[in-house]
């Protein structure tokens, strides 16, 4: 079984359209604005900078543990079906044998509760990329780094 399984998973935004993220380096949470697909205001980039510690990481490095758990749990039904299909395919063409998977065959991946995104944090706008606003914790009073270029600025 070498085919890729894709399961769409919806991660909620807050009421201002921001997506919660976690820095893979400092492990602090912040939010970035979620541009719609094809939005001309979205800055193309190959990496993002943490607005709290300034360290860069690849585009797919910013999931929170809760988002990852939710994503994996949401894929449980599709994974169960893929396993049943793989067993069925493995026994196809074997003379004199017929495999019928038991309906209870399951990886027992629990379906997670839906994520809820609170309206927390304060919006800051980097002067270098004003179309890429961020939300940082309310108590954060230090300098903030631009998500796109990493330039520091004060809030």
C-alpha positions, 0 to 999 in steps of 0.5 A: 500500500503505497498510495497517499491518503488525504483527509481534509481537516478544518482548523478553526479561525478566531472571529478576526480570521487568525489561525493559532500557531506554535513556534517549533523553537520557543514553543510559544503560541501566537496567531497569524492572519489566514489569507484566503486562497489566491489572496493578492495581499498574501506574501509569498515566502519559503519560511516563516519567522516566529514573531516572539523569538525571531527564529525561522522554520519551514512552512509546515512547522507551526502546528500546535499539539492540539491541531496535530492531535485533532488532524490525526484523530480526524483521519481515523475513519479514512485510515480504517478504510485504507487498512480494510482495503489493503487486507482485501487487496492482499488476498485478491487473486489467491486461488481458493481463498476469499477474504471478507474483512470483519466489520469490527476491524479498526485501528480504534483511533478516537474521533476528537472533539472539535477544536474551538478557537478563542478570541484571545491575544492582541493584533500587531502589524509589522511596519515592513509587511502591514498586510501580514498582521499577527496576534501575540499574547496580551501580556507580551510587551517585548519586541515582535518579529515580522512573520515574513522577513524577521525584522524586529519591531516594537508593539 
